[in-house]
Amino acid sequence: MNFDQAIVMENDRVRLEPLSMHHFEALRPIAMAYPNLLQFSPSPFGTSEMLKEYMELAFKAQRAKSRYAFAIFDKQQSRFVGSTSYGNISIEHARIEIGWTWIDKETQGTGLNKQCKLLLLSYAFETLAVERVEFKTDSRNLQSKRAIEKLGGTFEGTLRSHTLMRDGFRRDTDYYSILRHEWLPIKNGR
């Protein structure tokens, strides 16, 4: 994976482009309006300062070649509505994680997230030639778990007391995956 390349993916509904500070002002109103949007994530969020910290952490991880963050542009609304990322990238083991996703609540439930994930899955399996795409979520995050399952992710198990949250709570993390041989049926709508 070339971390210096500007990876842009798009379809009729959404465009994913590399996250940059250029997106800060477009995304800030979402963080301010929905401070609990990342309540199940250890990531900073909910204020201008926390959004800046969130973005700086994403840029630092990209420089370390462990994460590649995207801004999500909703073509129907003609505006940026959130962010998503590749992370925990292991070229050696041909696996990648999709996560760090947050989307404006006004856009949730419209199919936008699924379109983002299909673009990310397509690039991962067809361009990066990975064998495995991973997803993880807080065990309490029923909305995220349903979305991963609806997409075709297979539940693999729960890692107990896995992640320390910003408020000191230790969350249990549910793991899911999609394997290369499962991708085409998912892509073709099963």
C-alpha positions as CSV (number, residue, x, y, z in Angstrom):
1,M,0.0,0.0,0.0
2,N,1.4,3.4,-1.0
3,F,0.7,5.7,1.9
4,D,1.9,8.7,-0.1
5,Q,-0.6,8.1,-2.9
6,A,-3.8,10.2,-3.0
7,I,-6.3,7.3,-3.0
8,V,-9.7,8.4,-4.3
9,M,-12.6,6.0,-4.6
10,E,-16.1,6.9,-5.8
11,N,-19.4,5.6,-7.1
12,D,-22.7,7.3,-7.9
13,R,-23.4,8.0,-4.3
14,V,-20.2,8.7,-2.5
15,R,-16.6,9.8,-2.9
16,L,-13.8,8.9,-0.5
17,E,-10.7,11.1,-0.6
18,P,-7.7,11.3,1.6
19,L,-8.5,13.1,4.9
20,S,-6.7,16.4,5.3
21,M,-6.9,19.5,7.4
22,H,-8.7,21.0,4.4
23,H,-11.7,19.0,5.6
24,F,-11.7,20.4,9.2
25,E,-14.2,23.2,8.7
26,A,-16.6,20.9,6.8
27,L,-16.5,18.2,9.4
28,R,-16.4,20.5,12.5
29,P,-20.2,21.2,12.5
30,I,-20.9,17.5,12.7
31,A,-18.6,17.0,15.6
32,M,-20.2,19.9,17.4
33,A,-23.8,18.9,16.7
34,Y,-23.3,15.2,17.7
35,P,-20.6,15.1,20.4
36,N,-21.6,11.5,21.2
37,L,-21.2,10.2,17.7
38,L,-18.0,8.3,18.7
39,Q,-19.3,7.2,22.1
40,F,-18.2,3.6,21.5
41,S,-14.7,4.6,20.3
42,P,-11.6,5.6,22.2
43,S,-11.0,8.4,19.7
44,P,-11.3,12.0,20.7
45,F,-14.5,13.7,19.4
46,G,-17.2,16.3,20.2
47,T,-15.3,19.6,20.2
48,S,-13.2,21.5,17.7
49,E,-10.1,20.7,19.7
50,M,-10.9,17.0,19.8
51,L,-11.7,16.9,16.1
52,K,-8.3,18.5,15.4
53,E,-6.7,15.9,17.7
54,Y,-8.6,13.1,16.0
55,M,-7.3,14.3,12.6
56,E,-3.8,14.8,13.8
57,L,-3.7,11.2,15.2
58,A,-4.9,10.0,11.8
59,F,-2.2,11.9,10.0
60,K,0.4,10.6,12.5
61,A,-0.8,7.0,11.9
62,Q,-0.6,7.5,8.1
63,R,3.0,8.7,8.4
64,A,3.7,5.5,10.5
65,K,2.1,3.5,7.7
66,S,-0.6,2.0,10.0
67,R,-3.7,3.9,9.0
68,Y,-5.1,5.7,5.9
69,A,-8.0,8.0,6.7
70,F,-10.6,9.2,4.2
71,A,-13.1,12.0,4.2
72,I,-16.6,11.0,3.1
73,F,-18.4,13.2,0.5
74,D,-22.1,12.5,0.1
75,K,-22.9,13.3,-3.5
76,Q,-26.7,13.4,-2.8
77,Q,-26.2,16.2,-0.2
78,S,-23.1,17.7,-2.0
79,R,-21.2,17.9,1.3
80,F,-18.6,16.1,3.5
81,V,-20.4,14.0,6.1
82,G,-17.8,12.0,8.0
83,S,-14.7,9.9,7.8
84,T,-13.6,6.3,7.5
85,S,-10.2,4.5,7.4
86,Y,-8.1,1.6,6.6
87,G,-6.0,0.6,9.6
88,N,-4.0,-2.1,11.2
89,I,-2.5,-2.8,7.7
90,S,-0.4,-5.9,7.4
91,I,0.9,-6.3,3.8
92,E,3.0,-9.3,5.0
93,H,-0.1,-11.1,6.2
94,A,-2.4,-9.7,3.4
95,R,-4.9,-8.2,5.8
96,I,-6.4,-4.8,6.5
97,E,-9.0,-3.4,8.9
98,I,-11.8,-1.1,7.9
99,G,-13.0,1.2,10.7
100,W,-12.8,4.5,12.5
101,T,-16.0,5.3,10.7
102,W,-18.3,8.1,11.7
103,I,-21.1,9.7,9.6
104,D,-23.4,12.6,10.2
105,K,-26.5,11.3,12.0
106,E,-28.7,12.9,9.2
107,T,-27.0,10.6,6.7
108,Q,-27.2,7.4,8.8
109,G,-29.6,4.8,7.5
110,T,-29.6,6.1,3.9
111,G,-27.3,3.5,2.5
112,L,-24.3,5.8,2.4
113,N,-22.2,3.7,4.9
114,K,-22.8,0.6,2.8
115,Q,-21.6,2.3,-0.3
116,C,-18.5,3.5,1.5
117,K,-17.8,0.0,2.8
118,L,-18.3,-1.5,-0.7
119,L,-15.7,0.9,-2.2
120,L,-13.2,0.1,0.6
121,L,-13.8,-3.7,0.3
122,S,-13.4,-3.5,-3.5
123,Y,-10.1,-1.6,-3.3
124,A,-8.8,-3.9,-0.5
125,F,-9.6,-7.2,-2.3
126,E,-9.2,-6.1,-6.0
127,T,-6.3,-3.6,-5.8
128,L,-4.4,-4.4,-2.6
129,A,-5.1,-8.1,-3.1
130,V,-5.7,-8.8,0.6
131,E,-6.9,-12.1,1.8
132,R,-8.8,-10.8,4.8
133,V,-10.6,-7.6,5.8
134,E,-11.3,-7.1,9.5
135,F,-13.9,-5.0,11.4
136,K,-14.1,-4.4,15.1
137,T,-16.6,-2.7,17.3
138,D,-17.6,-2.1,20.9
139,S,-19.8,-5.0,22.0
140,R,-22.4,-2.4,23.1
141,N,-22.6,-0.8,19.6
142,L,-25.6,-2.7,18.2
143,Q,-26.0,-0.3,15.3
144,S,-22.4,-1.0,14.1
145,K,-22.7,-4.7,14.7
146,R,-25.9,-4.9,12.6
147,A,-24.3,-2.9,9.8
148,I,-21.2,-5.2,9.7
149,E,-23.4,-8.3,9.7
150,K,-25.7,-6.9,7.0
151,L,-22.7,-6.2,4.9
152,G,-21.6,-9.8,5.1
153,G,-19.1,-9.7,8.0
154,T,-18.7,-13.0,9.9
155,F,-18.6,-12.6,13.7
156,E,-15.4,-14.2,15.0
157,G,-15.6,-13.5,18.7
158,T,-15.3,-11.1,21.6
159,L,-12.0,-9.8,23.1
160,R,-12.9,-9.1,26.7
161,S,-11.7,-5.9,28.4
162,H,-9.9,-5.2,25.2
163,T,-9.8,-1.4,24.8
164,L,-9.5,1.5,27.3
165,M,-12.0,4.2,26.6
166,R,-11.3,7.9,27.2
167,D,-13.7,7.8,30.2
168,G,-11.7,5.0,31.8
169,F,-14.2,2.2,30.9
170,R,-12.7,-1.0,29.5
171,R,-14.8,-2.1,26.5
172,D,-15.3,-5.6,25.1
173,T,-14.5,-5.6,21.4
174,D,-16.4,-7.8,18.9
175,Y,-14.4,-8.9,15.8
176,Y,-15.7,-9.6,12.4
177,S,-14.1,-10.4,9.0
178,I,-14.7,-10.9,5.3
179,L,-12.4,-13.3,3.5
180,R,-11.3,-13.0,-0.2
181,H,-13.5,-16.0,-1.3
182,E,-16.5,-14.3,0.3
183,W,-16.0,-11.0,-1.5
184,L,-17.5,-11.8,-4.9
185,P,-20.9,-13.0,-3.5
186,I,-21.1,-9.9,-1.4
187,K,-20.1,-7.7,-4.3
188,N,-22.7,-9.3,-6.5
189,G,-25.4,-9.0,-3.9
190,R,-25.3,-12.7,-3.0
